[in-house]
Amino acid sequence: MEFDEDDSVVLHDKHSEFDGKTGTITQVVETMFGDATYTVSFDDGQEVGISADQLDPAEAEVSTDESSAASE
């Protein structure tokens, strides 16, 4: 799966302090082999050189404005 800058993702890397946390992609770099690596920023740091297989899309948050408007 490919990701773009500003996408919210969940990191899966048991060796990272950010394993299981949601972050935002801040940079996409294409390698000479045509693969992309990502820089992911979290509230308290960042990870660089992350491959796509270590990332999952973050669950979309439901807007409370829409749900409260529907109940009115």
N, CA, C and O atoms as CSV, one atom per row, in Angstrom:
chain,resi,resn,atom,element,x,y,z
A,1,MET,N,N,0.845,-1.179,0.000
A,1,MET,CA,C,0.000,0.000,0.000
A,1,MET,C,C,0.885,1.235,0.000
A,1,MET,O,O,1.935,1.270,0.643
A,2,GLU,N,N,0.447,2.230,-0.723
A,2,GLU,CA,C,1.191,3.483,-0.770
A,2,GLU,C,C,0.492,4.532,0.093
A,2,GLU,O,O,-0.730,4.532,0.236
A,3,PHE,N,N,1.292,5.413,0.656
A,3,PHE,CA,C,0.771,6.487,1.491
A,3,PHE,C,C,1.276,7.815,0.963
A,3,PHE,O,O,2.283,7.869,0.257
A,4,ASP,N,N,0.580,8.880,1.303
A,4,ASP,CA,C,0.955,10.225,0.906
A,4,ASP,C,C,1.259,11.061,2.141
A,4,ASP,O,O,0.903,10.689,3.259
A,5,GLU,N,N,1.921,12.198,1.927
A,5,GLU,CA,C,2.160,13.115,3.043
A,5,GLU,C,C,0.836,13.507,3.677
A,5,GLU,O,O,-0.171,13.655,2.984
A,6,ASP,N,N,0.838,13.672,4.973
A,6,ASP,CA,C,-0.305,14.058,5.799
A,6,ASP,C,C,-1.285,12.915,6.055
A,6,ASP,O,O,-2.309,13.134,6.702
A,7,ASP,N,N,-1.004,11.694,5.567
A,7,ASP,CA,C,-1.846,10.547,5.897
A,7,ASP,C,C,-1.593,10.150,7.352
A,7,ASP,O,O,-0.462,10.221,7.834
A,8,SER,N,N,-2.643,9.737,8.039
A,8,SER,CA,C,-2.510,9.211,9.392
A,8,SER,C,C,-2.312,7.702,9.301
A,8,SER,O,O,-3.063,7.001,8.623
A,9,VAL,N,N,-1.288,7.218,9.996
A,9,VAL,CA,C,-0.934,5.804,9.931
A,9,VAL,C,C,-0.611,5.264,11.319
A,9,VAL,O,O,-0.310,6.018,12.244
A,10,VAL,N,N,-0.680,3.928,11.442
A,10,VAL,CA,C,-0.283,3.241,12.666
A,10,VAL,C,C,0.994,2.472,12.361
A,10,VAL,O,O,1.049,1.705,11.399
A,11,LEU,N,N,2.022,2.678,13.182
A,11,LEU,CA,C,3.314,2.026,12.990
A,11,LEU,C,C,3.318,0.665,13.677
A,11,LEU,O,O,2.845,0.524,14.804
A,12,HIS,N,N,3.861,-0.337,12.978
A,12,HIS,CA,C,4.030,-1.680,13.541
A,12,HIS,C,C,5.503,-2.053,13.445
A,12,HIS,O,O,5.964,-2.548,12.417
A,13,ASP,N,N,6.231,-1.810,14.525
A,13,ASP,CA,C,7.656,-2.123,14.600
A,13,ASP,C,C,7.984,-2.401,16.061
A,13,ASP,O,O,8.073,-1.480,16.873
A,14,LYS,N,N,8.164,-3.680,16.389
A,14,LYS,CA,C,8.362,-4.047,17.796
A,14,LYS,C,C,9.639,-3.461,18.391
A,14,LYS,O,O,9.798,-3.448,19.611
A,15,HIS,N,N,10.548,-2.977,17.548
A,15,HIS,CA,C,11.792,-2.387,18.039
A,15,HIS,C,C,11.696,-0.872,18.222
A,15,HIS,O,O,12.654,-0.233,18.656
A,16,SER,N,N,10.544,-0.306,17.892
A,16,SER,CA,C,10.365,1.145,17.988
A,16,SER,C,C,9.585,1.508,19.245
A,16,SER,O,O,8.690,0.779,19.672
A,17,GLU,N,N,9.938,2.636,19.822
A,17,GLU,CA,C,9.176,3.130,20.974
A,17,GLU,C,C,7.776,3.600,20.549
A,17,GLU,O,O,6.910,3.819,21.396
A,18,PHE,N,N,7.560,3.752,19.240
A,18,PHE,CA,C,6.267,4.211,18.722
A,18,PHE,C,C,5.403,3.070,18.194
A,18,PHE,O,O,4.394,3.321,17.536
A,19,ASP,N,N,5.779,1.823,18.468
A,19,ASP,CA,C,5.035,0.658,18.001
A,19,ASP,C,C,3.577,0.725,18.458
A,19,ASP,O,O,3.294,0.867,19.648
A,20,GLY,N,N,2.655,0.622,17.494
A,20,GLY,CA,C,1.231,0.655,17.802
A,20,GLY,C,C,0.642,2.048,17.913
A,20,GLY,O,O,-0.559,2.196,18.138
A,21,LYS,N,N,1.471,3.071,17.759
A,21,LYS,CA,C,0.984,4.454,17.884
A,21,LYS,C,C,0.620,5.032,16.518
A,21,LYS,O,O,1.137,4.609,15.484
A,22,THR,N,N,-0.277,6.003,16.545
A,22,THR,CA,C,-0.713,6.681,15.331
A,22,THR,C,C,0.116,7.943,15.125
A,22,THR,O,O,0.328,8.729,16.048
A,23,GLY,N,N,0.576,8.113,13.896
A,23,GLY,CA,C,1.351,9.296,13.544
A,23,GLY,C,C,0.943,9.808,12.177
A,23,GLY,O,O,0.020,9.284,11.553
A,24,THR,N,N,1.637,10.832,11.720
A,24,THR,CA,C,1.345,11.460,10.434
A,24,THR,C,C,2.584,11.391,9.550
A,24,THR,O,O,3.693,11.691,9.993
A,25,ILE,N,N,2.386,10.994,8.303
A,25,ILE,CA,C,3.498,10.953,7.359
A,25,ILE,C,C,3.880,12.379,6.999
A,25,ILE,O,O,3.050,13.162,6.537
A,26,THR,N,N,5.156,12.706,7.218
A,26,THR,CA,C,5.634,14.055,6.931
A,26,THR,C,C,6.545,14.102,5.713
A,26,THR,O,O,6.804,15.175,5.169
A,27,GLN,N,N,7.038,12.925,5.278
A,27,GLN,CA,C,7.902,12.901,4.102
A,27,GLN,C,C,7.838,11.526,3.450
A,27,GLN,O,O,7.804,10.501,4.131
A,28,VAL,N,N,7.823,11.524,2.111
A,28,VAL,CA,C,7.874,10.295,1.325
A,28,VAL,C,C,9.115,10.378,0.447
A,28,VAL,O,O,9.291,11.341,-0.300
A,29,VAL,N,N,9.979,9.361,0.539
A,29,VAL,CA,C,11.207,9.327,-0.251
A,29,VAL,C,C,11.207,8.046,-1.083
A,29,VAL,O,O,11.028,6.950,-0.552
A,30,GLU,N,N,11.409,8.194,-2.388
A,30,GLU,CA,C,11.482,7.028,-3.257
A,30,GLU,C,C,12.934,6.547,-3.312
A,30,GLU,O,O,13.853,7.333,-3.544
A,31,THR,N,N,13.125,5.236,-3.095
A,31,THR,CA,C,14.467,4.662,-3.161
A,31,THR,C,C,14.857,4.414,-4.613
A,31,THR,O,O,14.024,4.539,-5.511
A,32,MET,N,N,16.109,4.067,-4.843
A,32,MET,CA,C,16.562,3.808,-6.207
A,32,MET,C,C,15.937,2.538,-6.785
A,32,MET,O,O,16.041,2.288,-7.986
A,33,PHE,N,N,15.290,1.734,-5.938
A,33,PHE,CA,C,14.610,0.527,-6.395
A,33,PHE,C,C,13.135,0.771,-6.698
A,33,PHE,O,O,12.414,-0.158,-7.061
A,34,GLY,N,N,12.686,2.016,-6.551
A,34,GLY,CA,C,11.301,2.355,-6.843
A,34,GLY,C,C,10.354,2.199,-5.667
A,34,GLY,O,O,9.159,2.467,-5.793
A,35,ASP,N,N,10.875,1.767,-4.522
A,35,ASP,CA,C,10.057,1.649,-3.315
A,35,ASP,C,C,10.040,2.986,-2.585
A,35,ASP,O,O,10.918,3.823,-2.790
A,36,ALA,N,N,9.056,3.177,-1.749
A,36,ALA,CA,C,8.990,4.401,-0.957
A,36,ALA,C,C,9.324,4.090,0.499
A,36,ALA,O,O,8.956,3.037,1.020
A,37,THR,N,N,10.022,5.017,1.146
A,37,THR,CA,C,10.185,4.973,2.598
A,37,THR,C,C,9.576,6.250,3.153
A,37,THR,O,O,9.484,7.265,2.462
A,38,TYR,N,N,9.169,6.181,4.397
A,38,TYR,CA,C,8.384,7.266,4.978
A,38,TYR,C,C,9.016,7.787,6.264
A,38,TYR,O,O,9.652,7.046,7.013
A,39,THR,N,N,8.822,9.077,6.496
A,39,THR,CA,C,9.111,9.680,7.791
A,39,THR,C,C,7.760,9.912,8.453
A,39,THR,O,O,6.883,10.568,7.891
A,40,VAL,N,N,7.604,9.366,9.653
A,40,VAL,CA,C,6.341,9.468,10.372
A,40,VAL,C,C,6.573,10.254,11.659
A,40,VAL,O,O,7.447,9.908,12.454
A,41,SER,N,N,5.793,11.307,11.859
A,41,SER,CA,C,5.906,12.122,13.064
A,41,SER,C,C,4.817,11.748,14.060
A,41,SER,O,O,3.660,11.533,13.699
A,42,PHE,N,N,5.220,11.676,15.317
A,42,PHE,CA,C,4.312,11.380,16.422
A,42,PHE,C,C,4.324,12.569,17.369
A,42,PHE,O,O,5.118,13.494,17.194
A,43,ASP,N,N,3.455,12.555,18.367
A,43,ASP,CA,C,3.392,13.668,19.322
A,43,ASP,C,C,4.733,13.909,20.014
A,43,ASP,O,O,5.080,15.051,20.317
A,44,ASP,N,N,5.486,12.835,20.264
A,44,ASP,CA,C,6.725,12.979,21.021
A,44,ASP,C,C,7.972,12.510,20.264
A,44,ASP,O,O,8.934,12.049,20.877
A,45,GLY,N,N,7.955,12.630,18.923
A,45,GLY,CA,C,9.135,12.271,18.145
A,45,GLY,C,C,8.790,11.849,16.737
A,45,GLY,O,O,7.680,12.082,16.260
A,46,GLN,N,N,9.762,11.218,16.064
A,46,GLN,CA,C,9.521,10.751,14.708
A,46,GLN,C,C,10.364,9.524,14.410
A,46,GLN,O,O,11.368,9.269,15.074
A,47,GLU,N,N,9.947,8.768,13.408
A,47,GLU,CA,C,10.704,7.629,12.895
A,47,GLU,C,C,10.991,7.896,11.431
A,47,GLU,O,O,10.123,8.381,10.705
A,48,VAL,N,N,12.199,7.585,10.991
A,48,VAL,CA,C,12.631,7.849,9.620
A,48,VAL,C,C,12.946,6.526,8.932
A,48,VAL,O,O,13.437,5.594,9.570
A,49,GLY,N,N,12.664,6.440,7.622
A,49,GLY,CA,C,13.018,5.256,6.851
A,49,GLY,C,C,12.089,4.084,7.054
A,49,GLY,O,O,12.514,2.930,6.984
A,50,ILE,N,N,10.840,4.363,7.302
A,50,ILE,CA,C,9.843,3.319,7.551
A,50,ILE,C,C,9.315,2.804,6.211
A,50,ILE,O,O,8.981,3.595,5.329
A,51,SER,N,N,9.241,1.485,6.059
A,51,SER,CA,C,8.695,0.910,4.830
A,51,SER,C,C,7.178,0.780,4.941
A,51,SER,O,O,6.620,0.777,6.039
A,52,ALA,N,N,6.525,0.672,3.790
A,52,ALA,CA,C,5.062,0.615,3.745
A,52,ALA,C,C,4.509,-0.606,4.483
A,52,ALA,O,O,3.407,-0.548,5.030
A,53,ASP,N,N,5.263,-1.715,4.503
A,53,ASP,CA,C,4.755,-2.914,5.166
A,53,ASP,C,C,4.747,-2.790,6.695
A,53,ASP,O,O,4.200,-3.654,7.380
A,54,GLN,N,N,5.344,-1.733,7.226
A,54,GLN,CA,C,5.310,-1.479,8.667
A,54,GLN,C,C,4.175,-0.534,9.055
A,54,GLN,O,O,4.012,-0.215,10.232
A,55,LEU,N,N,3.391,-0.084,8.077
A,55,LEU,CA,C,2.350,0.908,8.323
A,55,LEU,C,C,0.979,0.389,7.929
A,55,LEU,O,O,0.830,-0.359,6.963
A,56,ASP,N,N,-0.009,0.799,8.694
A,56,ASP,CA,C,-1.413,0.565,8.366
A,56,ASP,C,C,-2.119,1.907,8.407
A,56,ASP,O,O,-1.741,2.782,9.187
A,57,PRO,N,N,-3.142,2.084,7.574
A,57,PRO,CA,C,-3.909,3.341,7.654
A,57,PRO,C,C,-4.574,3.448,9.023
A,57,PRO,O,O,-5.069,2.457,9.559
A,58,ALA,N,N,-4.582,4.645,9.578
A,58,ALA,CA,C,-5.259,4.872,10.858
A,58,ALA,C,C,-6.755,4.882,10.612
A,58,ALA,O,O,-7.216,5.307,9.552
A,59,GLU,N,N,-7.508,4.416,11.588
A,59,GLU,CA,C,-8.961,4.432,11.478
A,59,GLU,C,C,-9.448,5.865,11.376
A,59,GLU,O,O,-8.991,6.731,12.121
A,60,ALA,N,N,-10.364,6.120,10.467
A,60,ALA,CA,C,-10.924,7.469,10.308
A,60,ALA,C,C,-11.770,7.795,11.530
A,60,ALA,O,O,-12.572,6.981,11.987
A,61,GLU,N,N,-11.575,8.983,12.041
A,61,GLU,CA,C,-12.354,9.416,13.200
A,61,GLU,C,C,-13.704,9.927,12.750
A,61,GLU,O,O,-13.809,10.633,11.747
A,62,VAL,N,N,-14.732,9.572,13.490
A,62,VAL,CA,C,-16.081,10.044,13.179
A,62,VAL,C,C,-16.254,11.428,13.769
A,62,VAL,O,O,-15.982,11.651,14.949
A,63,SER,N,N,-16.701,12.336,12.958
A,63,SER,CA,C,-16.901,13.705,13.418
A,63,SER,C,C,-18.118,13.773,14.331
A,63,SER,O,O,-19.191,13.283,13.980
A,64,THR,N,N,-17.948,14.382,15.505
A,64,THR,CA,C,-19.067,14.491,16.432
A,64,THR,C,C,-20.052,15.553,15.944
A,64,THR,O,O,-21.217,15.530,16.341
A,65,ASP,N,N,-19.616,16.475,15.099
A,65,ASP,CA,C,-20.517,17.489,14.573
A,65,ASP,C,C,-21.587,16.865,13.691
A,65,ASP,O,O,-22.751,17.258,13.765
A,66,GLU,N,N,-21.216,15.902,12.861
A,66,GLU,CA,C,-22.169,15.253,11.975
A,66,GLU,C,C,-23.171,14.425,12.756
A,66,GLU,O,O,-24.365,14.452,12.456
A,67,SER,N,N,-22.701,13.686,13.756
A,67,SER,CA,C,-23.608,12.822,14.500
A,67,SER,C,C,-24.557,13.643,15.374
A,67,SER,O,O,-25.702,13.236,15.572
A,68,SER,N,N,-24.116,14.781,15.898
A,68,SER,CA,C,-25.006,15.597,16.720
A,68,SER,C,C,-26.019,16.330,15.835
A,68,SER,O,O,-27.150,16.559,16.263
A,69,ALA,N,N,-25.636,16.698,14.621
A,69,ALA,CA,C,-26.563,17.366,13.705
A,69,ALA,C,C,-27.639,16.414,13.245
A,69,ALA,O,O,-28.778,16.823,13.019
A,70,ALA,N,N,-27.289,15.133,13.101
A,70,ALA,CA,C,-28.269,14.143,12.633
A,70,ALA,C,C,-29.317,13.855,13.698
A,70,ALA,O,O,-30.441,13.475,13.370
A,71,SER,N,N,-28.965,14.031,14.970
A,71,SER,CA,C,-29.914,13.725,16.044
A,71,SER,C,C,-30.845,14.890,16.343
A,71,SER,O,O,-31.804,14.732,17.098
A,72,GLU,N,N,-30.578,16.062,15.762
A,72,GLU,CA,C,-31.409,17.232,16.059
A,72,GLU,C,C,-32.709,17.225,15.296
A,72,GLU,O,O,-33.515,18.144,15.440
